[in-house]
Amino acid sequence: MATTPTTPSLPPLKPLRFTFPFRKKGNGTASVEITDEHEFHRILKNEPSGTYSLSSKGMWHGGIHISEAGAGQALDLKGGVRCIADGDVVAWRLNRSYPISELPAQNGKPAFSAPYSTGFALVRHAMEFPRGTKLTFFSLYMHLQDLAGYESDATLPKPAYWTPEFKVTEYAQDKPHVSPRGVTAPSEQKGLRVRATHPHGAPRCILPLGTQFSISERAGDWGKIKDIHGTQPYPPTVGAHVAPSAAVGGWAFLGKEHGGYVADAVMPDSMLDQVVVPPQPVPIKAGDLIGYLGRYDSLGQQISNQMVHIEVFCGDAIKPFLQEGRAWIEQHSPFPDRWKQLGLPSEPTILRIARQTKLYKAALNEGQDAPQTGVIQVLSLAGLAKLKDNKVMETTPGTDNQKRPWWKVDSADVRSRVVSGWVREQSFAGGRVTREFAQAWIDFDASFDEPHDPTHTMFATTKAYVDYSLGADVPAPGALAKLSPLMARVYRAIYATGDGRQAADELCDAANDPWRALRMSRLIIKHESEWANPVKWRHLIQEIETRTGPQVQHEAEQKRIEKLVWWDEVKAGVSDLPGSDVFHIHPIGMVGNFAREHQLITMEMLIAVESGNSAAHYERLLSHLNKYAWLYEVNTPRRIAHFLSQAAHESALKIRSENLYFRPEIMRKTFGCKGGKKNYNESCDDCTQGRLREKLWTQESYYAHNPERLGGYVYADRMGNGAESTGEGFKYRGRGIIQVTGKDGYQSFQDEHNRRSPDDIQDFISHPELVSENVGYAVESAFIFWSKNHLNSISDLGSFADVTQVVNGGQNGYGDRLRRYNKIATVLGLPQGV
């Protein structure tokens, strides 16, 4: 019988993960993830130069600066510059040590040296929405730290996208195995073992101390060896034959042993002080380390300056990409099934409050003299949901027959004065309040492609810029009419009602007003890149020097610029890099639009790993799970899958205390036998390898059905607990989602919690019940256990059995743990565990 062919289901779209390029400094030692775009704009207000889209001197600037003395004061600079979105590193440049501009003595000032970084990393990203409509864009991180900076501080992690060589250090102490006849290796035969697979594969050989080798692939702390440059390795066993090529294709450990790294990264000359385009792009995730702030000292002042320049740009495809995405949303967004076909959430993520919206004095009540907004406000719905005191839910349906929440929000009036009040989440009588999708790029405008001054000033001509910058006695030097068509259009977008008489000054000052900074961050502006065509700067300098005469700092600046550019070299190896006349996107604006409370752990993951709990229960857990997943770096698919599968087995992801109410047989099976449950024989109610706790048989009625007595006995004299008579075994029974157990466990939790949260000091030794009564503590205790036992690195490198061994102290429940792991692995796109 003929059958109707079925249309194969298409794979879901994979939205990029976004994150801000820095974390914020925390109160204690831990940094804090920034989730509010407005907060980052407030931090950028402290940056003295290098704002988007103009520098403080009126020059085009396609990105933002973060400097140690400016915005960096509020940011976790020790944590490094982080990649803003998932992508591939396609090019970089690393200075061995910073180039130096030498300035001679002049005008009574002594000569001085000014280091500057030409180091950078370029990351390519791809975004698809709707299906078949794609955008390639790039993020650039300029002026990164030199290699000498890493060498002077051995504690600094190095970016994973580097492809260095490695040199075997004295900390590598592996030796050939004793021969079958008992012969041991000579004392000098020690070095770094190479295995067929990692981490427990068969040994292939040992690389002698001092061997320099390259790798073709990296997996955590393991590297797959590509070349050992002719070194003769030692055999894996004394007396065995080993070919010179035995190491190639094997895996070597690159981490720490015996007090130090067993292999030091050694950057070959071919990867220093020049543009590197790797043969294969190097995958990188949002939040991964890009590097650290580098030196960029001024040529006018003898002040050390650490900074990074961050920008985002793309080609002409941005216009049709926005048009097609917005058209799809307009037609299809009300239909959840159509979002489901794309594999995307069907709920909006952004609340937009338009200009001229009244902010009611109270929820459902306009009140007298309700203030009116003069700016557009965009807010994260997930962020608003956390503000319980700022939310009022309707008890009766509104005019749209829906019961919707009201939110108290902050905005500004037409004079940029702060105003506050209440709005209905949708269908608001006081103005236009809408829920929006990030894929619509709300308020982003890519129509800014008018002509600009080819020497990168904000003016129509370079001469007009020189008049303005040098204070020439000319009529209205900073007026709107003097600006280039492009910058005149930008001015009108930011200062819609401005008179334009001081347009240049106003544009240079726009970043100091948070609402204008927010508006500027939505302008997608086409302009030639700063990192191409260095000749344009020479033309600018020539025009300036017609007024000032030759200046030594101008010559030094031109030399810098010629070393900074990289576009043509990268374009030769990266075919989809567009021409240098590109559309620039504010990096914080872009992240703010898409990184709306990015969740490492989602409802879908929790349901996959344990389907027996309610959605309401998981809603209570999610904010805490994500908070501590970020804090304790359970932030990769493998780590998340291991953590959730183990926690789900231990507690079914419920917040509870350990159940010690057992009938006699279960009590004996659980706690009675040497070697654990596997050595209990139900048919004879006894142990096959001997009894561990005799009194569970001889005093059955005393312990059965009595949790306090049972806990006091089975947990006595271990894990820091006192004797049975103290009752500490029961007092410090398991609590939390990965059950913290024993007095030592509670002490460890208390110490770490109080260290990281000095504003919330707790005494869990006196009050262990808090771990089951408070959702936050119940969740945090699991992450502290995970961190203290180094389970992130074990998840990265070890097997499922290795993780289970540490969590359980054995392999009890292995089958259920693995079943749960495999379910969440499917959600996360991981291979199945075994």
DAJOLIN-V572737 format. One record per helix or strand of 3 or more residues. SS is the DSSP state (H for helix, E for strand). FROM is the first residue (numbers start at 1). TO is the last residue. If there is no record, write none. Layout:
ss:SS from:FROM to:TO
ss:SS from:FROM to:TO
This chain:
ss:H from:37 to:44
ss:E from:59 to:61
ss:E from:63 to:67
ss:H from:71 to:74
ss:H from:77 to:79
ss:E from:87 to:93
ss:E from:99 to:103
ss:E from:112 to:116
ss:E from:120 to:128
ss:E from:134 to:142
ss:H from:147 to:152
ss:E from:165 to:168
ss:E from:190 to:195
ss:E from:203 to:208
ss:E from:212 to:219
ss:E from:222 to:227
ss:E from:251 to:253
ss:E from:263 to:266
ss:H from:269 to:271
ss:E from:282 to:284
ss:E from:289 to:291
ss:E from:293 to:296
ss:E from:306 to:314
ss:H from:317 to:332
ss:H from:336 to:342
ss:E from:350 to:353
ss:E from:358 to:360
ss:E from:377 to:380
ss:H from:381 to:385
ss:H from:388 to:390
ss:E from:391 to:393
ss:E from:405 to:412
ss:E from:418 to:424
ss:E from:433 to:436
ss:H from:438 to:440
ss:E from:445 to:448
ss:H from:462 to:469
ss:H from:480 to:482
ss:H from:485 to:494
ss:H from:503 to:512
ss:H from:514 to:520
ss:E from:523 to:528
ss:H from:535 to:548
ss:H from:552 to:564
ss:H from:567 to:573
ss:E from:581 to:585
ss:H from:587 to:594
ss:H from:603 to:609
ss:H from:615 to:631
ss:H from:637 to:651
ss:H from:664 to:671
ss:H from:677 to:679
ss:H from:695 to:698
ss:H from:700 to:703
ss:H from:707 to:714
ss:H from:724 to:726
ss:H from:728 to:731
ss:H from:743 to:756
ss:H from:770 to:773
ss:H from:775 to:788
ss:H from:791 to:797
ss:H from:800 to:808
ss:H from:814 to:828
